[in-house]
Amino acid sequence: LPIAQLATGGDGRDHNKNAFTLWMAGGGVKGGTIHGSTDELGFAAVEDRVSVPDWHATILHLLGLDHEQLVFPRNGLDERLTGVFEPRVVREILV
C-alpha cells in the first residue's frame, strides 16, 4: 500500500486528520452508500464533509439517543458528548 509521509517527529502516528475512511453496516445504515469524497490524492475531504462530532451525533441517533440531551459533568458544567459546536446527524446515510 502506498503511504504518504507528510511529517515526521510530531505528535500522533502520522494519521491524516483531513480525511478518513469509515465502514458501517446494519443498525439503520443504508447499504451500499458512499458519502463524500476526497481530493485526487485522498489527502483532504472536499465534498460532503463529516466531522467527528457529526459522526458521534449520527451513531447516537442510531442508538435512539438524543445527542443534544446526552451530557456529562465536567468541571462543574454539563458538557455534551458531541462538543460545543452544533453537530448534525448525517441523514444521507440512514435507511
C-alpha positions as CSV (number, residue, x, y, z in Angstrom):
1,L,0.0,0.0,0.0
2,P,1.3,3.5,-0.8
3,I,2.0,5.6,2.3
4,A,2.5,9.4,2.2
5,Q,4.7,10.6,4.9
6,L,3.6,14.2,5.5
7,A,5.6,15.0,8.6
8,T,7.9,13.2,11.0
9,G,8.8,13.7,14.6
10,G,5.5,15.2,15.6
11,D,2.8,14.1,17.9
12,G,0.5,11.3,16.8
13,R,1.0,8.3,14.5
14,D,1.1,10.1,11.1
15,H,-2.7,9.7,10.7
16,N,-4.3,12.0,8.2
17,K,-6.6,14.3,10.1
18,N,-8.1,15.9,7.0
19,A,-9.7,12.7,5.5
20,F,-10.6,9.3,6.8
21,T,-12.5,6.2,5.7
22,L,-15.2,4.6,7.7
23,W,-17.1,1.4,7.1
24,M,-20.6,0.9,8.7
25,A,-23.2,-1.8,8.3
26,G,-26.6,-2.6,9.7
27,G,-28.4,-0.9,12.5
28,G,-30.2,1.6,10.3
29,V,-27.3,2.5,8.0
30,K,-28.2,2.5,4.3
31,G,-26.3,-0.3,2.5
32,G,-24.0,0.3,-0.5
33,T,-23.7,4.0,0.2
34,I,-20.7,6.2,-0.5
35,H,-20.9,9.6,1.2
36,G,-18.5,12.4,0.5
37,S,-15.2,12.4,-1.5
38,T,-11.6,13.5,-1.2
39,D,-9.2,15.2,-3.5
40,E,-7.5,13.2,-6.2
41,L,-4.7,12.1,-3.7
42,G,-7.0,11.4,-0.8
43,F,-5.4,14.0,1.4
44,A,-8.4,16.1,2.2
45,A,-12.2,15.8,2.2
46,V,-13.7,18.1,-0.4
47,E,-17.3,17.1,-0.7
48,D,-20.0,16.3,2.0
49,R,-17.5,16.6,4.9
50,V,-18.5,14.9,8.1
51,S,-16.8,15.9,11.4
52,V,-16.2,13.6,14.3
53,P,-19.0,15.3,16.3
54,D,-21.3,14.8,13.3
55,W,-20.4,11.1,13.3
56,H,-20.9,10.8,17.0
57,A,-24.4,12.5,16.7
58,T,-25.3,10.1,13.9
59,I,-24.2,7.0,16.0
60,L,-26.1,8.3,19.0
61,H,-29.2,8.8,16.8
62,L,-28.9,5.3,15.5
63,L,-28.8,4.1,19.1
64,G,-32.0,6.0,19.9
65,L,-30.3,8.7,21.9
66,D,-30.7,12.5,21.6
67,H,-27.2,13.9,21.2
68,E,-28.4,17.3,22.4
69,Q,-29.6,15.9,25.7
70,L,-26.8,13.5,26.4
71,V,-24.4,15.4,28.8
72,F,-21.8,14.6,31.3
73,P,-20.5,16.7,34.2
74,R,-17.1,18.3,33.6
75,N,-15.5,21.0,35.8
76,G,-18.9,21.8,37.3
77,L,-20.6,22.2,33.9
78,D,-22.8,19.8,31.8
79,E,-20.9,19.1,28.6
80,R,-22.4,17.4,25.6
81,L,-20.7,14.3,24.3
82,T,-20.7,15.8,20.8
83,G,-18.9,19.0,21.9
84,V,-19.8,22.7,22.0
85,F,-20.4,23.3,18.3
86,E,-23.7,22.2,16.7
87,P,-23.2,18.7,15.2
88,R,-25.6,17.3,12.6
89,V,-27.0,13.8,12.2
90,V,-25.8,12.6,8.7
91,R,-29.2,11.6,7.5
92,E,-28.0,10.8,4.0
93,I,-26.5,7.5,5.2
94,L,-29.6,6.4,7.1
95,V,-32.3,4.0,5.9
